């Protein structure tokens, strides 16, 4: 199911959400190696793209051990059949990219994407669900919540794959946090949705069903599909917690429309 639009108007222009989307788009097309060549109609350089990702993306092994991957770990991970858990407790070779800040990479990873479809899907979800969270909670709390959701998502992924030497990229974890908060605050909002299942349907689906199905589906992702599904789960659960805190602090609110009554 692909959400297209929610029936949940905002009172203010979602500046922060638009800025986040703009940053991700600009980074993908004009900063990431490989995307620039795509934009210019030239073949991408896989080696340069991998180097850029290793320099800027979060990698569980690096975060756990507090150091960049060694040359040996990079070779073991990305040559031959590849070993996605090539992390060494006592590395014998020097760092591949010694100047990398492995903790700052947790933040930069949220603005990198693995492909055009990855970028487009994330930005669609961020636009549909993020503008209402920004509108109701305020710009600064929304930014902090977005970044903390991304951090929680990365921590969840690292917790289940601490030896992984594969980079983690994408805003999915942070956006999952936004979706979790939306589920708590606006469970009955109708979402115009494309349903693809041997056929294509356009239907209004309440947020609680759409987001609930999305959450459950994460547990059925093929572990070899290269999707950091646990980051989605961690971000979503953090978002639910944030939504519950916001709802408890604000208390019941009189609202005219029961469909998007966030506190019923």
C-alpha positions, 0 to 999 in steps of 0.5 A: 500500500502506497499513501498518496495524501491524507485528509488532515489539513495543516494550519501552517506551511510545513517549512521544516518538512519541505527543508528536510525533503529538499536537503535529501534531494539536493544531497542525492543529486548533487553530493552523493557520488553516482547520482551526479553522473546519473543527472549528467547522463553519464555512467556511474562509477561504482567504486567512487559511489562505494567510497563516498558511502563508506566515508559518510554512512553509519556502519554498525561495526564502526559505531560499536568499536568507535573506529572506521573500518580497516582495509581488510574489513572493507575487502572482506565485505565487498569483494568476492562473495562478500562477508556482511559481518566482517568486523574484527575485534583485533584488526590487523590492517590500518583504517580504510578512511582514517579521518571519518567521524563514525558517530557523526555518520549516524546523522549524515546517513539520514540524508543519504539514499541508495537509489532514486526509488529509495529517495522517492518513497521516503520523501513521499512518506515524509510529506504525507505524515510529517507535515501534521506532526510539524504543524501540531508540535512545532518546528523545533520539537519536530526537528529534534524528534526527527533526529532522535527517531533516526538515532533510535532507529540506528541503535535498534539496527546496531543492536541486532547486527553489531558486527555488520560492516555494511553501511546503513543509509536513508531517512527511513528510520527517522520517517518511521518515527514520524509515522509512529507518532502519527499513528498515536495522534491521528489514528482515524485520518483517511489516507488516499492509498494505492493498493497493489495486490494483483490489481491496483485500487485507489481507496481511503484507508484509515491511518491506524490500518495503513500504518499498522499493516506497514509495521507488521510487514517489516517482520516479513522482509527478506533478511537478504533484501538489504533492508534495515528492517529493524531500524524501521521497527525501532524508529516506529516504536520510538515514534509511538512513545513520542506520540504518547508523551505529546498526547499525555502532556496536552490532554484531551482537546475539543476538535470538530472532525472525529476523523482526525481527532488526535486525542480520541 
